[in-house]
Amino acid sequence: MNSGDWWWETQDKLPPGATIVPLICGSDETQLTDFSGDQKAWPIYLTIGNIHSSIRNKYSYLAQVVLAFLPRDMNQQVLCEVAKIVLDPLRRFPEGGDINTGALWPYSDGKMRRCWPILASWLADHMEHANLMGVKYNSCPKCQVPNDK
């Protein structure tokens, strides 16, 4: 999504006049306090790619919303079930819309636009992706090189 190529390739798959709404999710285990047992939370955030990154990435502008808090101690099966519940509404179009026609959404300029929400990316650090994908922390996610090399 960081290039115009992704945007144009995706736009070409939709009808003329379509507005892409790239959904960006992110997660990061967060330390809440050093007091009372080192409490942590694991939030899932949602924002959209139509908002400029300088605004979207600054928490004080409130361009992100918390979708859910994941359970901290879980196996891969539980994580998949929780993710399915949390992300399922993102797969469905609002009332009156579908994958072929999009959905009419009001914009800040007062006009209605035909929009297609698309889950475009999931932002997380390497440790977070390893937790989400259920892979070892010390393995390379891109190659097949043994640990001893």
N, C-alpha and C positions, 0 to 999 in steps of 0.2 A: 504494500500500500504506500510505501515511501516514495514511489516513483509514479510519474504520470502514465507509464506503460501499464501498470496494474489497473489504474483507474480507467484508461481507455479500453483495455481488453475486457474489463467487466462491463463497461458502458455499452460496448458493441453487442453484448449478449442480451441487452434489454431493449424494449421499444423506444423509438424516438421520444424525447421529452422526459424520459425517466430520470429520477433523482436517486443516486446511490446514497445510502446511509450506512457507511462502514462502521459496524459495531466493534469496539475494542474492549476486550476484557483483560483484566490483570489480577494477579494475586501475589501476596507476599506475607509470610508469617510475620506478625508484628509483636514486639515486646510491649506489653501494656504497663508493667510496673516492676521495679526491683524489690518492692515490698510485698508482703503477704504471698509468698510462694512463687514469685516470678511468673505471673500470669501472662499468657500469650493468646493472641487471636489470629485467625486465618481468614481475612476478608477477601471477597471477590468484588472487584470494582468494575463499573461499566462506564464508558464514554463513547463518543462518536467521532469518526474521522473528519467530519465536516467542520469541526471546530479547529481553528488554527492551533498547531502544537504548542506555541508559546502560551496560549491560554489554557489549553487542555491539560498540559503537564504541570500547571501551578495549582496546588491544592487550594490556595486561598480564593481562587476564582470559582470554586465549586462546580467545575465542569465534569466531575465524576460523581457517580452515585454508588453506594454499597448495595450490591444485589443480595448478598448472603454472607454468613460466616460458616466456613467449613468446619466440621469436627476435626480436632487435632489428632486424636489417636484413632486411626481407621486403617483398614486394609484397602487394597485396590478395588475390590468389588463394592464396598461401601462408598468409596469416592466416586465411582462411576454412577452409582444410583443417585447420589446427592447431586452430582453435576447434571445428570439427566433431568432431575426435577427443577433445578435452578435455571438451566438453559432452555428447557422446553418452550417457555413462552416466547423466546427469541426466534424460534423456528416457525411459529405461527404468525400469520398476518392478522392485523386488526380486522374487526367486523367489516364485511363488504370487500375484502381484498383477498387476493391469492397470488401464487407464484407467477401467473400469466399477466395479471392486471395491476399488480402492486397494491398499494393502499394509499388513500387520500389522507394526507397529514397537513395540518395548518402550520404555516411558517411564521416567523417573526414579522414579516412584512404584511401579514394579513391574508396572503394568498394561500390557496390549497395546492399542494403539489403531489404528484403520484410518485411514491417512494418505495424503494426496495431495501429493507434492512438486511445486511449481509454480515455474518460474523467474519471479520477480516483478520483479526490477530488476537493472540493471547500474550500479554507482556508479563514476564517473570524472569528472575535470575536463574542461573544454572541449577542451583540447589532446589529452587521451587519447581522447575521443570522436571527434575529428577523425581521429586515427590509426586508430582501429578502423573507422570508417566510410569512410575513404579520401576525405575532403573537404578543401578548402583551409582553412588556419588562419584566414585573414582574411575568410572569408565568414560571413554570418549564417545559422545553421542553421534559422531560423524564417520568414524572409521573403525576398522576391524583389527587394529593393532593390539597385540597382547600386552598385558600390564607390565611384563618384564622388559619390554623394548622401549 
